[in-house]
């Protein structure tokens, strides 16, 4: 677990090593020196130094699913399933 402080809004958020490893694999930069951690509050990207971090191997299938889910969310938001009344 890594605690990151957003450079923009100064909020602290947590990143899992696994999340970073998967993110780097998704970016195609497994040997990058920095990881662009996205702030859940303001969505700014904060550079996180990976120096000295031991990252686990990426779980590729999960990354693909997450990316697909993100793409789906990027489109128009669909309303939740309406409860059926009879
Ligand atoms: Zn922020």
PDB file of the backbone (N, CA, C, O) and the ligand in Angstrom, with CONECT records:
HET     ZN  A 101       1
ATOM      1  N   UNK A   1       0.840  -1.195   0.000  1.00  0.00           N
ATOM      2  CA  UNK A   1       0.000   0.000   0.000  1.00  0.00           C
ATOM      3  C   UNK A   1       0.878   1.249   0.000  1.00  0.00           C
ATOM      4  O   UNK A   1       1.805   1.383   0.798  1.00  0.00           O
ATOM      5  N   UNK A   2       0.562   2.139  -0.901  1.00  0.00           N
ATOM      6  CA  UNK A   2       1.325   3.374  -1.007  1.00  0.00           C
ATOM      7  C   UNK A   2       0.375   4.541  -0.779  1.00  0.00           C
ATOM      8  O   UNK A   2      -0.717   4.585  -1.345  1.00  0.00           O
ATOM      9  N   UNK A   3       0.795   5.474   0.045  1.00  0.00           N
ATOM     10  CA  UNK A   3      -0.040   6.649   0.284  1.00  0.00           C
ATOM     11  C   UNK A   3       0.469   7.783  -0.595  1.00  0.00           C
ATOM     12  O   UNK A   3       1.642   8.150  -0.541  1.00  0.00           O
ATOM     13  N   UNK A   4      -0.419   8.324  -1.393  1.00  0.00           N
ATOM     14  CA  UNK A   4      -0.067   9.371  -2.345  1.00  0.00           C
ATOM     15  C   UNK A   4      -0.800  10.648  -1.959  1.00  0.00           C
ATOM     16  O   UNK A   4      -1.974  10.622  -1.590  1.00  0.00           O
ATOM     17  N   UNK A   5      -0.092  11.757  -2.049  1.00  0.00           N
ATOM     18  CA  UNK A   5      -0.752  13.041  -1.844  1.00  0.00           C
ATOM     19  C   UNK A   5      -0.934  13.707  -3.195  1.00  0.00           C
ATOM     20  O   UNK A   5       0.035  13.905  -3.929  1.00  0.00           O
ATOM     21  N   UNK A   6      -2.156  14.050  -3.524  1.00  0.00           N
ATOM     22  CA  UNK A   6      -2.439  14.686  -4.802  1.00  0.00           C
ATOM     23  C   UNK A   6      -1.772  16.052  -4.845  1.00  0.00           C
ATOM     24  O   UNK A   6      -1.890  16.849  -3.914  1.00  0.00           O
ATOM     25  N   UNK A   7      -1.067  16.309  -5.947  1.00  0.00           N
ATOM     26  CA  UNK A   7      -0.357  17.586  -6.047  1.00  0.00           C
ATOM     27  C   UNK A   7      -1.326  18.750  -6.197  1.00  0.00           C
ATOM     28  O   UNK A   7      -0.987  19.899  -5.911  1.00  0.00           O
ATOM     29  N   UNK A   8      -2.524  18.439  -6.646  1.00  0.00           N
ATOM     30  CA  UNK A   8      -3.469  19.497  -6.972  1.00  0.00           C
ATOM     31  C   UNK A   8      -4.365  19.854  -5.787  1.00  0.00           C
ATOM     32  O   UNK A   8      -4.424  21.009  -5.364  1.00  0.00           O
ATOM     33  N   UNK A   9      -5.054  18.859  -5.265  1.00  0.00           N
ATOM     34  CA  UNK A   9      -6.019  19.146  -4.197  1.00  0.00           C
ATOM     35  C   UNK A   9      -5.496  18.748  -2.823  1.00  0.00           C
ATOM     36  O   UNK A   9      -6.156  18.969  -1.807  1.00  0.00           O
ATOM     37  N   UNK A  10      -4.295  18.154  -2.803  1.00  0.00           N
ATOM     38  CA  UNK A  10      -3.609  17.789  -1.555  1.00  0.00           C
ATOM     39  C   UNK A  10      -4.296  16.674  -0.786  1.00  0.00           C
ATOM     40  O   UNK A  10      -3.957  16.408   0.368  1.00  0.00           O
ATOM     41  N   UNK A  11      -5.243  16.033  -1.409  1.00  0.00           N
ATOM     42  CA  UNK A  11      -5.884  14.894  -0.765  1.00  0.00           C
ATOM     43  C   UNK A  11      -4.942  13.708  -0.776  1.00  0.00           C
ATOM     44  O   UNK A  11      -4.134  13.540  -1.689  1.00  0.00           O
ATOM     45  N   UNK A  12      -5.059  12.894   0.249  1.00  0.00           N
ATOM     46  CA  UNK A  12      -4.273  11.662   0.280  1.00  0.00           C
ATOM     47  C   UNK A  12      -5.137  10.513  -0.200  1.00  0.00           C
ATOM     48  O   UNK A  12      -6.312  10.405   0.150  1.00  0.00           O
ATOM     49  N   UNK A  13      -4.533   9.659  -1.004  1.00  0.00           N
ATOM     50  CA  UNK A  13      -5.229   8.449  -1.401  1.00  0.00           C
ATOM     51  C   UNK A  13      -4.254   7.290  -1.459  1.00  0.00           C
ATOM     52  O   UNK A  13      -3.040   7.483  -1.530  1.00  0.00           O
ATOM     53  N   UNK A  14      -4.794   6.101  -1.429  1.00  0.00           N
ATOM     54  CA  UNK A  14      -3.963   4.904  -1.388  1.00  0.00           C
ATOM     55  C   UNK A  14      -3.898   4.230  -2.748  1.00  0.00           C
ATOM     56  O   UNK A  14      -4.867   4.218  -3.508  1.00  0.00           O
ATOM     57  N   UNK A  15      -2.742   3.677  -3.028  1.00  0.00           N
ATOM     58  CA  UNK A  15      -2.588   2.854  -4.229  1.00  0.00           C
ATOM     59  C   UNK A  15      -1.967   1.526  -3.815  1.00  0.00           C
ATOM     60  O   UNK A  15      -1.031   1.479  -3.017  1.00  0.00           O
ATOM     61  N   UNK A  16      -2.499   0.473  -4.366  1.00  0.00           N
ATOM     62  CA  UNK A  16      -1.919  -0.841  -4.124  1.00  0.00           C
ATOM     63  C   UNK A  16      -0.793  -1.071  -5.122  1.00  0.00           C
ATOM     64  O   UNK A  16      -0.857  -0.619  -6.265  1.00  0.00           O
ATOM     65  N   UNK A  17       0.230  -1.774  -4.680  1.00  0.00           N
ATOM     66  CA  UNK A  17       1.326  -2.116  -5.595  1.00  0.00           C
ATOM     67  C   UNK A  17       0.788  -2.871  -6.814  1.00  0.00           C
ATOM     68  O   UNK A  17       1.248  -2.686  -7.941  1.00  0.00           O
ATOM     69  N   UNK A  18      -0.196  -3.722  -6.548  1.00  0.00           N
ATOM     70  CA  UNK A  18      -0.776  -4.498  -7.635  1.00  0.00           C
ATOM     71  C   UNK A  18      -1.435  -3.582  -8.665  1.00  0.00           C
ATOM     72  O   UNK A  18      -1.339  -3.799  -9.873  1.00  0.00           O
ATOM     73  N   UNK A  19      -2.094  -2.571  -8.156  1.00  0.00           N
ATOM     74  CA  UNK A  19      -2.775  -1.626  -9.045  1.00  0.00           C
ATOM     75  C   UNK A  19      -1.753  -0.909  -9.933  1.00  0.00           C
ATOM     76  O   UNK A  19      -1.987  -0.702 -11.124  1.00  0.00           O
ATOM     77  N   UNK A  20      -0.639  -0.542  -9.347  1.00  0.00           N
ATOM     78  CA  UNK A  20       0.416   0.140 -10.097  1.00  0.00           C
ATOM     79  C   UNK A  20       1.022  -0.797 -11.139  1.00  0.00           C
ATOM     80  O   UNK A  20       1.230  -0.413 -12.290  1.00  0.00           O
ATOM     81  N   UNK A  21       1.301  -2.028 -10.719  1.00  0.00           N
ATOM     82  CA  UNK A  21       1.876  -3.002 -11.651  1.00  0.00           C
ATOM     83  C   UNK A  21       0.939  -3.224 -12.827  1.00  0.00           C
ATOM     84  O   UNK A  21       1.371  -3.277 -13.978  1.00  0.00           O
ATOM     85  N   UNK A  22      -0.340  -3.351 -12.529  1.00  0.00           N
ATOM     86  CA  UNK A  22      -1.325  -3.557 -13.596  1.00  0.00           C
ATOM     87  C   UNK A  22      -1.426  -2.322 -14.472  1.00  0.00           C
ATOM     88  O   UNK A  22      -1.540  -2.422 -15.694  1.00  0.00           O
ATOM     89  N   UNK A  23      -1.384  -1.157 -13.841  1.00  0.00           N
ATOM     90  CA  UNK A  23      -1.486   0.086 -14.592  1.00  0.00           C
ATOM     91  C   UNK A  23      -0.315   0.261 -15.539  1.00  0.00           C
ATOM     92  O   UNK A  23      -0.491   0.681 -16.683  1.00  0.00           O
ATOM     93  N   UNK A  24       0.881  -0.061 -15.066  1.00  0.00           N
ATOM     94  CA  UNK A  24       2.068   0.062 -15.911  1.00  0.00           C
ATOM     95  C   UNK A  24       2.007  -0.920 -17.067  1.00  0.00           C
ATOM     96  O   UNK A  24       2.399  -0.599 -18.189  1.00  0.00           O
ATOM     97  N   UNK A  25       1.516  -2.110 -16.790  1.00  0.00           N
ATOM     98  CA  UNK A  25       1.381  -3.113 -17.852  1.00  0.00           C
ATOM     99  C   UNK A  25       0.392  -2.616 -18.894  1.00  0.00           C
ATOM    100  O   UNK A  25       0.580  -2.800 -20.096  1.00  0.00           O
ATOM    101  N   UNK A  26      -0.651  -1.991 -18.409  1.00  0.00           N
ATOM    102  CA  UNK A  26      -1.681  -1.475 -19.314  1.00  0.00           C
ATOM    103  C   UNK A  26      -1.124  -0.341 -20.174  1.00  0.00           C
ATOM    104  O   UNK A  26      -1.478  -0.201 -21.345  1.00  0.00           O
ATOM    105  N   UNK A  27      -0.252   0.460 -19.577  1.00  0.00           N
ATOM    106  CA  UNK A  27       0.371   1.559 -20.314  1.00  0.00           C
ATOM    107  C   UNK A  27       1.485   1.059 -21.231  1.00  0.00           C
ATOM    108  O   UNK A  27       1.980   1.799 -22.081  1.00  0.00           O
ATOM    109  N   UNK A  28       1.868  -0.186 -21.054  1.00  0.00           N
ATOM    110  CA  UNK A  28       2.955  -0.742 -21.838  1.00  0.00           C
ATOM    111  C   UNK A  28       4.310  -0.240 -21.381  1.00  0.00           C
ATOM    112  O   UNK A  28       5.271  -0.232 -22.150  1.00  0.00           O
ATOM    113  N   UNK A  29       4.383   0.187 -20.101  1.00  0.00           N
ATOM    114  CA  UNK A  29       5.643   0.704 -19.567  1.00  0.00           C
ATOM    115  C   UNK A  29       5.996  -0.010 -18.260  1.00  0.00           C
ATOM    116  O   UNK A  29       5.968   0.588 -17.185  1.00  0.00           O
ATOM    117  N   UNK A  30       6.324  -1.286 -18.371  1.00  0.00           N
ATOM    118  CA  UNK A  30       6.601  -2.045 -17.148  1.00  0.00           C
ATOM    119  C   UNK A  30       7.833  -1.559 -16.406  1.00  0.00           C
ATOM    120  O   UNK A  30       7.990  -1.833 -15.216  1.00  0.00           O
ATOM    121  N   UNK A  31       8.714  -0.836 -17.100  1.00  0.00           N
ATOM    122  CA  UNK A  31       9.946  -0.371 -16.452  1.00  0.00           C
ATOM    123  C   UNK A  31       9.950   1.143 -16.243  1.00  0.00           C
ATOM    124  O   UNK A  31      11.012   1.751 -16.103  1.00  0.00           O
ATOM    125  N   UNK A  32       8.789   1.738 -16.221  1.00  0.00           N
ATOM    126  CA  UNK A  32       8.700   3.182 -16.042  1.00  0.00           C
ATOM    127  C   UNK A  32       9.232   3.577 -14.661  1.00  0.00           C
ATOM    128  O   UNK A  32       9.210   2.786 -13.719  1.00  0.00           O
ATOM    129  N   UNK A  33       9.706   4.808 -14.570  1.00  0.00           N
ATOM    130  CA  UNK A  33      10.218   5.294 -13.287  1.00  0.00           C
ATOM    131  C   UNK A  33       9.127   5.945 -12.457  1.00  0.00           C
ATOM    132  O   UNK A  33       9.242   6.089 -11.239  1.00  0.00           O
ATOM    133  N   UNK A  34       8.072   6.332 -13.146  1.00  0.00           N
ATOM    134  CA  UNK A  34       6.964   6.973 -12.451  1.00  0.00           C
ATOM    135  C   UNK A  34       5.651   6.324 -12.865  1.00  0.00           C
ATOM    136  O   UNK A  34       5.505   5.800 -13.969  1.00  0.00           O
ATOM    137  N   UNK A  35       4.714   6.380 -11.946  1.00  0.00           N
ATOM    138  CA  UNK A  35       3.378   5.908 -12.281  1.00  0.00           C
ATOM    139  C   UNK A  35       2.407   7.077 -12.133  1.00  0.00           C
ATOM    140  O   UNK A  35       2.408   7.755 -11.105  1.00  0.00           O
ATOM    141  N   UNK A  36       1.579   7.319 -13.152  1.00  0.00           N
ATOM    142  CA  UNK A  36       0.603   8.401 -13.033  1.00  0.00           C
ATOM    143  C   UNK A  36      -0.602   7.964 -12.214  1.00  0.00           C
ATOM    144  O   UNK A  36      -1.549   7.371 -12.730  1.00  0.00           O
ATOM    145  N   UNK A  37      -0.540   8.271 -10.938  1.00  0.00           N
ATOM    146  CA  UNK A  37      -1.644   7.906 -10.060  1.00  0.00           C
ATOM    147  C   UNK A  37      -2.761   8.935 -10.182  1.00  0.00           C
ATOM    148  O   UNK A  37      -2.529  10.141 -10.099  1.00  0.00           O
ATOM    149  N   UNK A  38      -3.960   8.442 -10.376  1.00  0.00           N
ATOM    150  CA  UNK A  38      -5.061   9.379 -10.555  1.00  0.00           C
ATOM    151  C   UNK A  38      -5.782   9.617  -9.235  1.00  0.00           C
ATOM    152  O   UNK A  38      -6.186   8.687  -8.537  1.00  0.00           O
ATOM    153  N   UNK A  39      -5.922  10.875  -8.929  1.00  0.00           N
ATOM    154  CA  UNK A  39      -6.590  11.261  -7.686  1.00  0.00           C
ATOM    155  C   UNK A  39      -8.087  10.969  -7.804  1.00  0.00           C
ATOM    156  O   UNK A  39      -8.732  11.412  -8.754  1.00  0.00           O
ATOM    157  N   UNK A  40      -8.638  10.230  -6.851  1.00  0.00           N
ATOM    158  CA  UNK A  40     -10.068   9.917  -6.912  1.00  0.00           C
ATOM    159  C   UNK A  40     -10.943  11.139  -6.636  1.00  0.00           C
ATOM    160  O   UNK A  40     -12.143  11.132  -6.910  1.00  0.00           O
ATOM    161  N   UNK A  41     -10.339  12.162  -6.101  1.00  0.00           N
ATOM    162  CA  UNK A  41     -11.114  13.367  -5.763  1.00  0.00           C
ATOM    163  C   UNK A  41     -11.228  14.329  -6.945  1.00  0.00           C
ATOM    164  O   UNK A  41     -12.330  14.727  -7.323  1.00  0.00           O
ATOM    165  N   UNK A  42     -10.072  14.703  -7.534  1.00  0.00           N
ATOM    166  CA  UNK A  42     -10.104  15.702  -8.604  1.00  0.00           C
ATOM    167  C   UNK A  42      -9.618  15.124  -9.936  1.00  0.00           C
ATOM    168  O   UNK A  42      -9.618  15.821 -10.950  1.00  0.00           O
ATOM    169  N   UNK A  43      -9.207  13.859  -9.936  1.00  0.00           N
ATOM    170  CA  UNK A  43      -8.788  13.142 -11.147  1.00  0.00           C
ATOM    171  C   UNK A  43      -7.511  13.697 -11.766  1.00  0.00           C
ATOM    172  O   UNK A  43      -7.196  13.383 -12.914  1.00  0.00           O
ATOM    173  N   UNK A  44      -6.785  14.503 -11.034  1.00  0.00           N
ATOM    174  CA  UNK A  44      -5.482  14.937 -11.515  1.00  0.00           C
ATOM    175  C   UNK A  44      -4.515  13.761 -11.419  1.00  0.00           C
ATOM    176  O   UNK A  44      -4.668  12.884 -10.569  1.00  0.00           O
ATOM    177  N   UNK A  45      -3.525  13.757 -12.298  1.00  0.00           N
ATOM    178  CA  UNK A  45      -2.553  12.680 -12.262  1.00  0.00           C
ATOM    179  C   UNK A  45      -1.306  13.126 -11.529  1.00  0.00           C
ATOM    180  O   UNK A  45      -0.654  14.101 -11.901  1.00  0.00           O
ATOM    181  N   UNK A  46      -0.994  12.394 -10.486  1.00  0.00           N
ATOM    182  CA  UNK A  46       0.185  12.694  -9.704  1.00  0.00           C
ATOM    183  C   UNK A  46       1.262  11.658 -10.012  1.00  0.00           C
ATOM    184  O   UNK A  46       1.012  10.453  -9.984  1.00  0.00           O
ATOM    185  N   UNK A  47       2.441  12.141 -10.300  1.00  0.00           N
ATOM    186  CA  UNK A  47       3.552  11.230 -10.585  1.00  0.00           C
ATOM    187  C   UNK A  47       4.024  10.579  -9.294  1.00  0.00           C
ATOM    188  O   UNK A  47       4.330  11.256  -8.312  1.00  0.00           O
ATOM    189  N   UNK A  48       4.076   9.277  -9.316  1.00  0.00           N
ATOM    190  CA  UNK A  48       4.539   8.538  -8.155  1.00  0.00           C
ATOM    191  C   UNK A  48       5.849   7.857  -8.516  1.00  0.00           C
ATOM    192  O   UNK A  48       5.914   7.055  -9.447  1.00  0.00           O
ATOM    193  N   UNK A  49       6.888   8.189  -7.765  1.00  0.00           N
ATOM    194  CA  UNK A  49       8.180   7.580  -8.031  1.00  0.00           C
ATOM    195  C   UNK A  49       8.144   6.104  -7.668  1.00  0.00           C
ATOM    196  O   UNK A  49       7.694   5.729  -6.585  1.00  0.00           O
ATOM    197  N   UNK A  50       8.616   5.282  -8.573  1.00  0.00           N
ATOM    198  CA  UNK A  50       8.591   3.845  -8.326  1.00  0.00           C
ATOM    199  C   UNK A  50       9.947   3.348  -7.813  1.00  0.00           C
ATOM    200  O   UNK A  50      10.167   2.149  -7.645  1.00  0.00           O
ATOM    201  N   UNK A  51      10.828   4.287  -7.576  1.00  0.00           N
ATOM    202  CA  UNK A  51      12.160   3.919  -7.106  1.00  0.00           C
ATOM    203  C   UNK A  51      12.068   3.204  -5.758  1.00  0.00           C
ATOM    204  O   UNK A  51      11.474   3.712  -4.807  1.00  0.00           O
ATOM    205  N   UNK A  52      12.656   2.037  -5.700  1.00  0.00           N
ATOM    206  CA  UNK A  52      12.672   1.301  -4.447  1.00  0.00           C
ATOM    207  C   UNK A  52      11.409   0.523  -4.162  1.00  0.00           C
ATOM    208  O   UNK A  52      11.310  -0.159  -3.142  1.00  0.00           O
ATOM    209  N   UNK A  53      10.439   0.621  -5.060  1.00  0.00           N
ATOM    210  CA  UNK A  53       9.202  -0.132  -4.872  1.00  0.00           C
ATOM    211  C   UNK A  53       9.338  -1.524  -5.481  1.00  0.00           C
ATOM    212  O   UNK A  53       9.918  -1.708  -6.552  1.00  0.00           O
ATOM    213  N   UNK A  54       8.799  -2.468  -4.780  1.00  0.00           N
ATOM    214  CA  UNK A  54       8.770  -3.821  -5.341  1.00  0.00           C
ATOM    215  C   UNK A  54       7.351  -4.098  -5.808  1.00  0.00           C
ATOM    216  O   UNK A  54       6.421  -4.221  -5.011  1.00  0.00           O
ATOM    217  N   UNK A  55       7.217  -4.191  -7.111  1.00  0.00           N
ATOM    218  CA  UNK A  55       5.885  -4.401  -7.670  1.00  0.00           C
ATOM    219  C   UNK A  55       5.672  -5.873  -8.002  1.00  0.00           C
ATOM    220  O   UNK A  55       6.580  -6.554  -8.479  1.00  0.00           O
ATOM    221  N   UNK A  56       4.479  -6.343  -7.748  1.00  0.00           N
ATOM    222  CA  UNK A  56       4.151  -7.727  -8.114  1.00  0.00           C
ATOM    223  C   UNK A  56       3.956  -7.832  -9.613  1.00  0.00           C
ATOM    224  O   UNK A  56       3.800  -6.811 -10.283  1.00  0.00           O
ATOM    225  N   UNK A  57       3.960  -9.030 -10.154  1.00  0.00           N
ATOM    226  CA  UNK A  57       3.680  -9.181 -11.587  1.00  0.00           C
ATOM    227  C   UNK A  57       2.250  -8.764 -11.883  1.00  0.00           C
ATOM    228  O   UNK A  57       1.349  -9.001 -11.078  1.00  0.00           O
ATOM    229  N   UNK A  58       2.040  -8.144 -13.039  1.00  0.00           N
ATOM    230  CA  UNK A  58       0.696  -7.667 -13.367  1.00  0.00           C
ATOM    231  C   UNK A  58      -0.275  -8.819 -13.617  1.00  0.00           C
ATOM    232  O   UNK A  58       0.095  -9.873 -14.133  1.00  0.00           O
ATOM    233  N   UNK A  59      -1.499  -8.585 -13.241  1.00  0.00           N
ATOM    234  CA  UNK A  59      -2.550  -9.564 -13.506  1.00  0.00           C
ATOM    235  C   UNK A  59      -3.300  -9.113 -14.751  1.00  0.00           C
ATOM    236  O   UNK A  59      -4.314  -8.420 -14.666  1.00  0.00           O
ATOM    237  N   UNK A  60      -2.793  -9.513 -15.895  1.00  0.00           N
ATOM    238  CA  UNK A  60      -3.260  -8.972 -17.171  1.00  0.00           C
ATOM    239  C   UNK A  60      -4.770  -9.073 -17.410  1.00  0.00           C
ATOM    240  O   UNK A  60      -5.380  -8.088 -17.826  1.00  0.00           O
ATOM    241  N   UNK A  61      -5.385 -10.213 -17.164  1.00  0.00           N
ATOM    242  CA  UNK A  61      -6.826 -10.316 -17.453  1.00  0.00           C
ATOM    243  C   UNK A  61      -7.645  -9.284 -16.688  1.00  0.00           C
ATOM    244  O   UNK A  61      -8.611  -8.730 -17.213  1.00  0.00           O
ATOM    245  N   UNK A  62      -7.250  -9.031 -15.446  1.00  0.00           N
ATOM    246  CA  UNK A  62      -7.968  -8.050 -14.645  1.00  0.00           C
ATOM    247  C   UNK A  62      -7.846  -6.665 -15.261  1.00  0.00           C
ATOM    248  O   UNK A  62      -8.807  -5.896 -15.273  1.00  0.00           O
ATOM    249  N   UNK A  63      -6.662  -6.351 -15.772  1.00  0.00           N
ATOM    250  CA  UNK A  63      -6.440  -5.033 -16.379  1.00  0.00           C
ATOM    251  C   UNK A  63      -7.356  -4.843 -17.576  1.00  0.00           C
ATOM    252  O   UNK A  63      -7.949  -3.781 -17.761  1.00  0.00           O
ATOM    253  N   UNK A  64      -7.459  -5.880 -18.378  1.00  0.00           N
ATOM    254  CA  UNK A  64      -8.304  -5.801 -19.572  1.00  0.00           C
ATOM    255  C   UNK A  64      -9.745  -5.535 -19.168  1.00  0.00           C
ATOM    256  O   UNK A  64     -10.434  -4.710 -19.768  1.00  0.00           O
ATOM    257  N   UNK A  65     -10.188  -6.247 -18.142  1.00  0.00           N
ATOM    258  CA  UNK A  65     -11.564  -6.059 -17.681  1.00  0.00           C
ATOM    259  C   UNK A  65     -11.766  -4.641 -17.165  1.00  0.00           C
ATOM    260  O   UNK A  65     -12.774  -3.999 -17.464  1.00  0.00           O
ATOM    261  N   UNK A  66     -10.810  -4.163 -16.397  1.00  0.00           N
ATOM    262  CA  UNK A  66     -10.929  -2.826 -15.831  1.00  0.00           C
ATOM    263  C   UNK A  66     -10.960  -1.780 -16.929  1.00  0.00           C
ATOM    264  O   UNK A  66     -11.722  -0.816 -16.856  1.00  0.00           O
ATOM    265  N   UNK A  67     -10.131  -1.968 -17.948  1.00  0.00           N
ATOM    266  CA  UNK A  67     -10.089  -1.012 -19.052  1.00  0.00           C
ATOM    267  C   UNK A  67     -11.406  -1.017 -19.803  1.00  0.00           C
ATOM    268  O   UNK A  67     -11.904   0.033 -20.209  1.00  0.00           O
ATOM    269  N   UNK A  68     -11.960  -2.186 -19.984  1.00  0.00           N
ATOM    270  CA  UNK A  68     -13.236  -2.297 -20.690  1.00  0.00           C
ATOM    271  C   UNK A  68     -14.331  -1.613 -19.880  1.00  0.00           C
ATOM    272  O   UNK A  68     -15.190  -0.929 -20.437  1.00  0.00           O
ATOM    273  N   UNK A  69     -14.294  -1.797 -18.588  1.00  0.00           N
ATOM    274  CA  UNK A  69     -15.299  -1.185 -17.727  1.00  0.00           C
ATOM    275  C   UNK A  69     -15.163   0.337 -17.772  1.00  0.00           C
ATOM    276  O   UNK A  69     -16.158   1.062 -17.782  1.00  0.00           O
ATOM    277  N   UNK A  70     -13.930   0.799 -17.799  1.00  0.00           N
ATOM    278  CA  UNK A  70     -13.699   2.242 -17.829  1.00  0.00           C
ATOM    279  C   UNK A  70     -14.218   2.828 -19.140  1.00  0.00           C
ATOM    280  O   UNK A  70     -14.825   3.898 -19.157  1.00  0.00           O
ATOM    281  N   UNK A  71     -13.973   2.114 -20.231  1.00  0.00           N
ATOM    282  CA  UNK A  71     -14.446   2.585 -21.522  1.00  0.00           C
ATOM    283  C   UNK A  71     -15.963   2.643 -21.551  1.00  0.00           C
ATOM    284  O   UNK A  71     -16.554   3.559 -22.122  1.00  0.00           O
ATOM    285  N   UNK A  72     -16.578   1.659 -20.929  1.00  0.00           N
ATOM    286  CA  UNK A  72     -18.036   1.613 -20.889  1.00  0.00           C
ATOM    287  C   UNK A  72     -18.565   2.808 -20.097  1.00  0.00           C
ATOM    288  O   UNK A  72     -19.584   3.404 -20.444  1.00  0.00           O
ATOM    289  N   UNK A  73     -17.845   3.141 -19.027  1.00  0.00           N
ATOM    290  CA  UNK A  73     -18.281   4.253 -18.181  1.00  0.00           C
ATOM    291  C   UNK A  73     -18.051   5.596 -18.877  1.00  0.00           C
ATOM    292  O   UNK A  73     -18.734   6.580 -18.595  1.00  0.00           O
ATOM    293  N   UNK A  74     -17.082   5.618 -19.783  1.00  0.00           N
ATOM    294  CA  UNK A  74     -16.742   6.872 -20.449  1.00  0.00           C
ATOM    295  C   UNK A  74     -17.867   7.330 -21.365  1.00  0.00           C
ATOM    296  O   UNK A  74     -18.019   8.522 -21.632  1.00  0.00           O
ATOM    297  N   UNK A  75     -18.650   6.375 -21.840  1.00  0.00           N
ATOM    298  CA  UNK A  75     -19.762   6.705 -22.717  1.00  0.00           C
ATOM    299  C   UNK A  75     -20.910   7.322 -21.931  1.00  0.00           C
ATOM    300  O   UNK A  75     -20.750   7.748 -20.788  1.00  0.00           O
ATOM    301  N   UNK A  76     -22.047   7.356 -22.563  1.00  0.00           N
ATOM    302  CA  UNK A  76     -23.206   7.912 -21.872  1.00  0.00           C
ATOM    303  C   UNK A  76     -23.581   7.021 -20.712  1.00  0.00           C
ATOM    304  O   UNK A  76     -23.556   5.795 -20.814  1.00  0.00           O
ATOM    305  N   UNK A  77     -23.921   7.642 -19.628  1.00  0.00           N
ATOM    306  CA  UNK A  77     -24.276   6.853 -18.463  1.00  0.00           C
ATOM    307  C   UNK A  77     -25.682   6.293 -18.638  1.00  0.00           C
ATOM    308  O   UNK A  77     -26.637   6.997 -18.967  1.00  0.00           O
ATOM    309  N   UNK A  78     -25.753   5.010 -18.404  1.00  0.00           N
ATOM    310  CA  UNK A  78     -27.053   4.363 -18.521  1.00  0.00           C
ATOM    311  C   UNK A  78     -27.705   4.310 -17.148  1.00  0.00           C
ATOM    312  O   UNK A  78     -27.031   4.067 -16.148  1.00  0.00           O
ATOM    313  N   UNK A  79     -28.978   4.530 -17.096  1.00  0.00           N
ATOM    314  CA  UNK A  79     -29.663   4.510 -15.802  1.00  0.00           C
ATOM    315  C   UNK A  79     -29.649   3.121 -15.192  1.00  0.00           C
ATOM    316  O   UNK A  79     -29.587   2.116 -15.901  1.00  0.00           O
ATOM    317  N   UNK A  80     -29.706   3.077 -13.884  1.00  0.00           N
ATOM    318  CA  UNK A  80     -29.763   1.784 -13.214  1.00  0.00           C
ATOM    319  C   UNK A  80     -31.040   1.063 -13.636  1.00  0.00           C
ATOM    320  O   UNK A  80     -32.010   1.672 -14.088  1.00  0.00           O
ATOM    321  N   UNK A  81     -31.000  -0.249 -13.470  1.00  0.00           N
ATOM    322  CA  UNK A  81     -32.192  -1.009 -13.813  1.00  0.00           C
ATOM    323  C   UNK A  81     -33.377  -0.540 -12.979  1.00  0.00           C
ATOM    324  O   UNK A  81     -33.340  -0.549 -11.749  1.00  0.00           O
ATOM    325  N   UNK A  82     -34.402  -0.143 -13.663  1.00  0.00           N
ATOM    326  CA  UNK A  82     -35.583   0.317 -12.943  1.00  0.00           C
ATOM    327  C   UNK A  82     -36.318  -0.879 -12.349  1.00  0.00           C
ATOM    328  O   UNK A  82     -36.444  -1.930 -12.978  1.00  0.00           O
ATOM    329  N   UNK A  83     -36.792  -0.696 -11.144  1.00  0.00           N
ATOM    330  CA  UNK A  83     -37.559  -1.801 -10.537  1.00  0.00           C
ATOM    331  C   UNK A  83     -38.855  -2.033 -11.308  1.00  0.00           C
ATOM    332  O   UNK A  83     -39.568  -1.099 -11.675  1.00  0.00           O
ATOM    333  N   UNK A  84     -39.127  -3.306 -11.538  1.00  0.00           N
ATOM    334  CA  UNK A  84     -40.339  -3.628 -12.293  1.00  0.00           C
ATOM    335  C   UNK A  84     -41.574  -3.563 -11.412  1.00  0.00           C
ATOM    336  O   UNK A  84     -41.645  -4.205 -10.364  1.00  0.00           O
ATOM    337  N   UNK A  85     -42.518  -2.800 -11.842  1.00  0.00           N
ATOM    338  CA  UNK A  85     -43.769  -2.736 -11.083  1.00  0.00           C
ATOM    339  C   UNK A  85     -44.858  -3.463 -11.847  1.00  0.00           C
ATOM    340  O   UNK A  85     -44.947  -3.358 -13.071  1.00  0.00           O
ATOM    341  N   UNK A  86     -45.664  -4.179 -11.143  1.00  0.00           N
ATOM    342  CA  UNK A  86     -46.751  -4.872 -11.854  1.00  0.00           C
ATOM    343  C   UNK A  86     -48.108  -4.673 -11.216  1.00  0.00           C
ATOM    344  O   UNK A  86     -49.106  -5.198 -11.710  1.00  0.00           O
TER     345      UNK A  86
HETATM  346 ZN    ZN A 101      -6.698  15.654  -6.255  1.00  0.00          ZN
END
